[in-house]
Amino acid sequence: MVLLMKYIFQIFGLYLLLMGGIVGCANQINKEGQSGISATIFNTKWAGNKLWDDGLAEVAIYAAERTIYNKQRTFDYTLITVKEDFNQQYNVKTDDYKRKDLFSVMKVNAFCRIPTDNYPYHFLTSLFFKRQEPAELYKLTSSSQEWCGNTFKAINAKGDKYQFSFNSYWDNQGAGEFNLDNDILFEDQLPYTLRSLKFKDGLTFSFPVAELIQTNKASKPNITQGVFTVNQVKDTTGKLTWSVNLAFNPEKQNTYLFAADYPHILLRQTTWDGRTLALKEVKRYAYWQH
């Protein structure tokens, strides 16, 4: 009996030791946040390629669908990706390139005009990432305009938090501000951030994902743990591509398809709520010049 009790205590002690190690590892991952996952999952040199130093923007046009007023709407969706120089004083693109407080960012503009039966919806979301941190949102602004009113949202990285401010025409969402933890990904950033993955067949990782910001509402976004799975697949022409599946649960999943070659442009996207993108054309030019 004494030997049996001793054996049981040894097994229990080993169990506690193993559980402590598992919990410690999980806590370490949580404390590392995006910086920890960036080093292992994402290529932090992705935006450092000389491609982005040519002074031009990548302009990609997609055939898109989205459900508005319980109807699937078809429209064009534009994603513009370009390198810019910010200054720290105003935290916007600089006009003075002799300043000493400049730093490089990647800007992604997501624009669309969605027709409905009575009036169109307009959305423009601008996302900014420090050039060496493709997985960490630095700044976001998003606006919507339709006949009912305007909505504007801004997200800025502030230490270990995201500061979220808003103005809208919705009751209880007129104007305000709240904070979000910064160890999250935003669904809006995934068409850009996932391009920087260290693509590997069978790669799997999980991360909290905040729901879409590009809406006309200004409520606090739901954040759900998502599981990402990467697989190499062939498209309809037999060409190899990278497929990234994002599963929130068995019934709620997104799929993103990227070109196999750098810069791994988004080819197709389908989401659980009926949003789709299919690449129509892409070219590089200075869209701001007349």
N, C-alpha and C positions, 0 to 999 in steps of 0.2 A: 504493500500500500504506500509506503514512504517513497519507494522508487517511482511508483506511478504518479504520485503527486509532484515529485521533483520533475518528472518528464513533462507533465502538463504545464507547470510553471515555466519551464524552458521554452516550450512551444509558444505560450502566451507572450513571453518576453520577446521572442523573435518576431511575433506578429506586430507587437507595439513598435519595435525597431523599424520594421519594414513600412508600417503605416506612417511613422514619423518622417521617414525618408521621402515617401511619396508626397505627403502634405508639404514638406519643406521644399521639394522640387516645384510643386504647384505654386506655392507662395512666391518662390523666386521668379517664376515665369510671369506671374501677375505684377510683381514689383518692377520687372524689367520693362513691361509695357511694350509699346511699339518699337522702341530702340532695340530691345532684345530680339524681337521677332524679325525686325528689318535685317539684321545681320545674317540670319540663317535662312530666311525664306525669300527675301527680296534682294535684288541686285542694286546696291546703293550707288553704283556707277552708271546705271542705265541712262540717266539724263546727262551724264558727262560726255557722251559721244559728240564728236565734232559736227555731226549732222545738225545739231540744234544751234550751232554757231554761225549758220549761213545767213542770218538776218531775215529768214523767211518763216512763215507759219505753215504747219500742216493743217489743211482744211479737208475734213472728211464729211461727206454728205451721206445720210442714211435714209432709206425708206423705213418709216416708223409707224407704229400703231400704239394707241393708248385708249383706255376706256374713260370716257367723260359722259356724264349724264346717262349712264347705263348703256352706252353705245360705243362700239369700237370705231375709233376715228383714225383715218390715214393722213399722213403728212410727212414732210421732210424734216429731218433732225440734223443739226450741224454741230460737229465737235471740232473746235479749233485748239491746236496745241502749239505753243510758241514759248521760247525763252525770253524773259524780260529781266531788266535790272531794277530792283527796288532801292529806295533809300529808307534808312531806318527812321528818319524824322517823321515822315508822313505815312510810311508803310504802304506806298503805292509806287507805280512805275515812275522812274525819275525822268526829268527833262534836262538835268544837269549831270553830265557824265564825268565831270571833274570833281564831284563831291567825294569825300573820304568815307562816307557811311553807306556805300553801295553793297548790295549782295544780289546774287542771281537766284531767280525763281523760275519755275515752269508754270505757265498759265494755261488753264483749260477752260475755254468758254463753251457752254452747252446751250444752244438756242433752238427754239422751235415756235412756230405759229400753228395752232391747232384749230381748224374750223369746226364749229358746232352748228346746230340748226338755227340758232338765233344770233350768235356773235362769236368771234374768235377768242381763243386764249393765247396769250404770249408769255413765254417763259425765257428767262436768261439767267443762267447760273455761272458764276466765275469762281473757279477753284485755283488756289495757288499752293505750290509745294516748293520748299527749298530744294535746290537742284540735287543735293546729295541725299535727300530724304523722300523718295517717291512714295513711301507708304504712310507718311505722316502729313496730314493736312495742316497747312500753315494758316490759311485764311480762306474764307468762302463768303460770297455774297450771292443772294438769290432773290429775284423779283418776279412777280407775276402781274399782268394787267389784263383785265377783261371788263365787261360793262358793269359788273357789280362793284368793282373797286380795285385798289392796288394793295399788294402785300410785299414787304421787303424784310429780308432776314440777313443777318451778318453773324459769322462765326469767326472768332479770332483765338489763336493759341495764346494762353496766358499761364505760364508756368506749367503746373501739372493739371490744368483745367482748360476747357474750351469755354470761352465767354460767348453766349448766344443772346443776341438782341434782336428785337423784331418790332415791326409796325404793320398792322393789317386793318381791314375793315370788318373783321369778325368780332362778335360780342365775346367778351372775356379775353380777347387777343388783340386789343387795341394797340397797346405799347407795353413793352416789358423787357426783362432780361433774366436769364438764369444761367447756371453753369452745368457743364457736362464733364465727366472724367475724360482724360485725353487718351486712355488706353482703348480706343475704339477705332473702327473704320466706319466711314460713311458710305452708304450705298451709292451716292452720287459720284464718289471718287473711284469706284472700282473699274470703270472703263479705262482709266489712266493707270491707276496703281497696279492692277493685275498685269499690265504690260511689262512691268519690271520684275516679275517673278523669276526666280531661278528655276525655270521650267524643267520638270523631271516627271517622267511617267510614273504615276502612282503616288506622287507627293500629296500628303494630306496634312492639314493644320486647321485649328479652330481659332476664332476671334470674335469678339462682340461687334455687331454691325448695327449702326443706327439707320432707321428707315429713311426713305427718300425725303430729301429737303426740298426738291423742286416741285412744290405744290403751292396752291394759293392759301393754304392754312398756315397758322403760325403756332401750332401747339408743340409741346415738348415731344421730340421724336421717341418712339419706342426703340429700345435697344435689345436685340436678341442674339444669343450665342449662335454663330454660324459655323458650319463645318465645310471647309473648302477641299475639293478633290480635283487633282490635275491629271489629265490623261491625254495621250497623243492619239489623235483620230484622223481619219481621212474625210475630206469634204466630198461633195457630190461629184467633183471632177477627179477624185482620187489623190488630191494633193494633201500632204500631211499638214495638220494644224494642231493647235493646243486647245483643248476643251477644259474649262474650269467650271465645276459645278459647286454652287453654294446652296447648302441645305440648312434651313432653319428647323424644319421637321419634315416627315415624309410627304406631307401635302403641300409644303411651301418651299419651293426651290427655284433658283435662278441658274441659267447657264450662259456662259460667255465663251465665244470662240475667237481665238487670236491666230494671226498669221505665224507660221513657224519661224520665219526669218525676222531679224531685227529691222525695224523697231517694234515688231509684234503688234501691228495695228489691230484694233477690234474689228472683226469681220461680221459677227452676228451676236445678238443678245436676245434672250427670252427671259421674262420674269414671271413670277407666280401670279401677279396681279394683272397680266394681260399686256404689258409693255413689250414691244419688240423693236429691234433695230436690225437692218440688213444693209451692209455697205454698198452704196451705189457708185461712188467715185471718191478719189482722194488725190490731192495735188498740193504742191508747196508754192506759195506766193505771198507777196506782201498785200494782204487783203485791205489794209488801212490806206493804201495809196489810191488816188483817183486818176 
